[in-house]
Amino acid sequence: MAAVSHPVFARVYERLSVAMDRAGTAAFRRDLAAGLTGRVIEVGAGNGRMFAHYPPTVTEVVAVEPERRLRAAAIRAAPAAPVPVTVVDGLAEALPAGEGEFDAAVVALVLCTVPDQAAALAEIRRVLRPGGQLRFFEHVAAEEPGRLRRFQRLSDATVWPRLFAGCHTGRDTTAAIRTAGFAIDELRRFRFPATSSSPSSPCVLGQATLPEQRLH
């Protein structure tokens, strides 16, 4: 059992995620899932806001969520999904799955939060088949040096991770994905909201692929 509990954040996030989806993240989630096929592992499923967007070409989603309240919300959301969804307890750094089990992995606003990003990406790589896809939608470091990037560093070193269950706004997640052995095929950079100067506003949405042959 992961035994992760952030009750105050979870209550806030359940409401905030709905508002964010209405403001535009639902479209990002839809783009994230478009064209997926086969078995998918969703890492950090939260309260299940991705579930509605999986296409019928997906045969099964295994949704991993360690936080108790959010996992319970995801379990309640799963029956309404258009594809079969199984919600399980587990950590990104120790996924409850065997090697090469999945055709794709999905992370939505997760790699900014995990305590060990490299370990989480190594686990995602482990459970994907050769040639499998990683779809990602994440808060990232501002692309250009300047005031916003300095604000991100200050936020990450002080209150932001405490307020948002470990979220770090200034991670270079695309570099981490490449370092983990993935080839990035598509990448969009944008701010959400578009005119915001919040430390969490710089985002990326993209997909990456594992090599067809595993290198051990």
N, C-alpha and C positions, 0 to 999 in steps of 0.2 A: 504494500500500500504506500502511495506517495505521501499521504498525510500532510498535504499542503493546505493551509487555511489563511485566507486574507478576507475575513468577513466584511469589513467596512468597504474595501475596494470592490469586492464582488457585488455588493448591493448597489454601489454607485455605477459599476460597469454595466450591470444588467439594464439600467435605464439609459446610460450614456451610449451604449452600443446601438440601441434602437434609434436614438436621436442622430447619431453619426450616420447610420444607414440611410435615414431619411434625407440627410444633408448631402449624401453622395457616395458613402463607402459601399452601399449596396451595389452600385454599378461597378466598383472596383472588384468586389467579391465575384460578381457575375463574370467579369473578364478573366479573373483568376481561374475559374473553374471551366471556362469554355473549352470544349474539345477534349476534355479528359476521358479516358477509357479504362476499363478493367478495375482492379482493386486499388483503392486509394487509402493512404493513411493521412489523417489530418492531425497535425501535432499542435497541441494547445488550442483545442476546439472552443474553449470558453463556454458561453451559453448557447452555442449552436447556431450562430447567425449565418454561417457558411452553408448550412445543410440545404436550404431552399434552392441553392444555385447550382447544385451538381446536376449535370446532364444525364439523360437516361442511358447513355453509353457507359456510365460507371456502374459496375456490377455490385460493388460493396464499398462502403466507407467505414473504416475503423477510426473512431474519433478519440484521441487521447487527451485527457484533461485532468491535471492533478488537484486543482482547487475544488474543495468539497461542494460549496454552494453553486459554483458555475457548472460543475459536472452534473449536479442534480437538475439544473435548468436545461442542460444539453440533453439529458435523458428524457425530459419532458418534451423537448422539441423534436426528438428523433422520429417519432411515429408519423409526423406530418411531412417528413422529407420525401422527395420524389424518388429516392433510391434507398436501398437498405442501409441503415446506419446503426452501428454498434458502438456505444460509448463505453470507454474503459478508463480506469485509473492508470496513471503512469507518468513518468518524467521524460522530458525531451532527451535528457542525457542517458536514459536507460529505457528505451522503448520496449514495450511488451510484445515483441514480434521477432520472428526468425529472420535469418539472412535471406535477402532477395525475395521477400514475400509479396512486395507491392510493385505495381506499375507506375505509381506516382505518389508524391508526397505534397501536401499543401501546408503552408504556414502563413497565417494572416495576423500580423501585429504580434508576433511571438518571439522572433529572434532578437528583438530589441530588449526582451524581458528575461530570457533564460540566463541563469547564473553563468553558465559556461557555453558560450556560443560555438566554439570549436568542437566540443564534445557532442553537442546537440547535432551539428551538421555531420559529424562522423557517424552518429547513430542513424541519421536519416539515410546516409549513403549505404550503411550496412543493410538496412531493411529494403532498399530498392533493388530491383533486378538490374542487370547491365542494360544500359540504354534507357533506364527509367527517368522520369521527369521530376524536377522539383519546381513547384509553383510558389512564388513568394510575393507578399505585399507587406512592406515593412517601413517603420520609421528609420531614418538613416542620418548620418552626418551631412550637414550642408555641403553642397558640391564645391563651393568657392570659399576660400579663407575670408574671414571678415567678422563682423559683429555677431551674426547669427551663430556661427560656429563657436565663437567665444562664449556666447550665451548658453549654447548646448553643453560645453565643457563645464561651465559653472553650475548649471542645473544638475548635471549628472553627478557632480561632486558634492552636492548639497541635498536639496529637498526632493528632487524629482523622483528618484527611485523609491524613496520612502512613501511618497504620496500615491505612486502608481505601480505598486507591487513589483518593484525591481526594474521597471522600464528605464532604459538608457537611450537617450535621443541621439547620441553622437557616434554610434558605431558605424564602421565601414563594412556593412553587411555584404555588399557585392564582392569586395575583396576576400572576405571570409568564405563566401560560397566558392569562389575560384580556388582558394587555398585548400578547400576540402576536396577538390578533385572534380568539380562540376565545370562544364563548359556553358557559359551563359549565352543563350540563343536570342532572347528578346529582353529588352530592358526599357522601361519608361521611368523618367524622373519627373516629379511634379511636387507642388505644395498642396497640402490639404489642411484647412481651406486655402483656396488659391491665393488670397491676399493676406494670409496670416503670417506673422513673424514669431509665432510660438516655436519653442525649441523642438516640438514634435511635428511641425508642419512639413519638413522635407521628407519625401517618401519615394520609394521605388516599387514598381510592380513589374514582375518578369517571370521568365521560365529558364531553367537550366537543365542540362542533360548529363547523365553519367556516361562514361565511356562504355562501349559495347563489351569490352573485356575488362574484368577486374584485375587490378594490379595489386598483388599481395606483397 
